[in-house]
Amino acid sequence: MSNDRVKNWQVFARHMEQYIKERTVSKYSSDRNGGIDFMAITGNPHICIWNVLKYGFRIWRGRMKEHDLEKIVHYAEMAWTMSMETTVIDSSRDKVKVSMNN
């Protein structure tokens, strides 16, 4: 494994982009028939975090399925994106505080 974390992340980001395009866009697009996308409806990052835990526990129990790691990362990204909508900037410390209040 390479120690270049930035390069590793760039390779992984390309992999995730392809995964999202091929496996999630059509599944959760707004023009599909039936089904409910709770993340899109609620905008609640806690639902995404629950899914991170769900897939993480499945892996921990030795029942990992193909794409579980991608699902964890994708749900984590969605939680981060949703939480940024409620981000508060603390300019006195030059830090970003993320609030997941819902």
N, C-alpha and C positions, 0 to 999 in steps of 0.2 A: 504494500500500500504506500502510495506517495505521501510525503509529509507536506506537500504544497496544498494547504487547505483551500486556498482561493481557487486554484486550478481544479481541484477535486469538486468544489462546489459548482464551478462553471460546467463541468461535465455532467454532474448530477442535475443541474438546472435544465440543461438541454434534454436529458432523459425525462425529467418531469414534465417539461413542456410537451413533448411527444406523447407521454402517457395521458396527460389531461386532454389533449386534442383528440386522441384516439378512443379514450375510454370514458370520459366524463361529459364532454361538451354535448354530444348527442343525447346522452342519457338524462341530463338535467337541463336541456334547453327549454326555453319558455314556450316553444311552439309544439312540444310533444303532447300526445294525448294521454290523459290519465296520470295517476301518480301524484305524489306531493313531494316537493323539495322544501323541507322544513327550514334549511339554512336560508334559502331565498325568501321564504315567507316571513320568518321571524327576525332575520338579521341578528340572531342571538349567537354569539361566539361560544356560549356554554354547550350548545348542541354539538358543535365541532369538537370541543374538548372531550365530550362524552364519547364520540366516535374514536378519537385518538386513544382513549383508555380502553375502549372495547377491542380494538384491533391489537393494542399492546398486550392486553391480558390474554388474548388468543395466542399470540406468539409466546408469551411467557409460559402458558400451559402446554406448549409443544405442539400446537395445532395450527401452525402458520400455514397460510395459503398464499398462492402466487399473488403478488401485488399488495400484500398487507402493508409492507413498508411504504410503498407509494401512497397508499390510502392514508396512513398516519401523517406523512409529510404534507399531503394535500389538505387534509383537515386542519393541520396546524397552521398552514398558510392562510386558509380561509378564516380561522379564528383570529389570526394576527391582523388580516385585512379588515375584518369586521370591527375589531377592537380599536383600530386606528381611527375609525369614525368617531370614537369617543375619547380620543387622545387629548390630553392637556399638556401644554408646553410650559415648563417651569423655567423661565428665562434666567432666573437668579442663579440657577445651578447648571444651566446649559444641558439639561437632561430632559428626556421625554418620559412622562409618566403615562402608562397605559391603564385605563380604567375599563373594566368589563362589567360595569353596572347595568343590569337589565332587570 
